[in-house]
């Protein structure tokens, strides 16, 4: 069973931002797909199960951005 969550990420402005965030989130265990909507600043993640919010926040931080909210 796949779980899909949407997160608001602040600070993304370009294709490099999209690649950085997608790359970090894509490395989390169980993640199958990461889709970034740059104009709205939302990131949709499909995974095997719910992802711990602390892990998502850390991945976004590692990419150089800030997790604004979950389920945006």
C-alpha positions as CSV (number, residue, x, y, z in Angstrom):
1,X,0.0,0.0,0.0
2,X,1.5,3.3,-1.0
3,X,1.0,6.5,0.9
4,X,1.1,10.0,-0.7
5,X,1.9,13.1,1.3
6,X,2.3,16.7,0.2
7,X,4.6,19.2,1.9
8,X,5.2,22.9,1.5
9,X,8.8,23.8,1.0
10,X,10.0,27.4,1.2
11,X,12.9,28.8,-0.8
12,X,12.7,26.8,-4.0
13,X,13.1,29.1,-7.0
14,X,14.7,27.1,-9.9
15,X,15.3,23.7,-11.5
16,X,18.4,23.2,-9.3
17,X,16.2,23.6,-6.3
18,X,13.8,20.9,-7.6
19,X,16.7,18.5,-8.2
20,X,18.2,19.1,-4.8
21,X,14.9,18.6,-2.9
22,X,13.9,15.6,-5.1
23,X,17.3,14.0,-4.6
24,X,17.3,14.3,-0.8
25,X,13.7,13.1,-0.3
26,X,14.2,10.3,-2.9
27,X,16.9,8.8,-0.6
28,X,14.6,8.3,2.3
29,X,13.7,4.6,2.9
30,X,10.6,3.5,1.1
31,X,10.2,6.5,-1.2
32,X,9.0,5.6,-4.7
33,X,8.3,9.0,-6.2
34,X,9.0,12.7,-5.6
35,X,7.1,15.3,-7.5
36,X,7.9,19.0,-7.1
37,X,5.5,21.8,-8.1
38,X,7.9,24.8,-8.3
39,X,5.3,27.6,-8.7
40,X,3.4,26.5,-5.6
41,X,6.4,25.3,-3.6
42,X,4.7,21.9,-2.9
43,X,6.4,18.6,-2.9
44,X,4.4,15.3,-3.2
45,X,6.1,12.2,-2.0
46,X,4.8,8.6,-2.6
47,X,6.2,6.0,-0.2
48,X,5.6,2.5,1.2
49,X,4.2,4.0,4.4
50,X,4.0,7.2,6.4
51,X,7.3,9.0,6.6
52,X,8.5,10.4,10.0
53,X,8.2,14.2,9.7
54,X,11.6,14.6,11.3
55,X,13.2,12.6,8.5
56,X,11.4,14.7,5.9
57,X,12.4,17.9,7.6
58,X,16.1,16.8,7.8
59,X,16.1,15.8,4.1
60,X,14.7,19.2,3.0
61,X,17.2,20.9,5.3
62,X,20.1,18.9,3.8
63,X,18.9,20.2,0.4
64,X,19.2,23.8,1.7
65,X,15.5,24.6,2.1
66,X,12.9,24.8,4.8
67,X,9.9,22.5,5.4
68,X,7.0,25.0,5.8
69,X,4.2,22.5,6.5
70,X,3.1,18.9,6.0
71,X,0.0,18.1,3.9
72,X,0.0,21.5,2.2
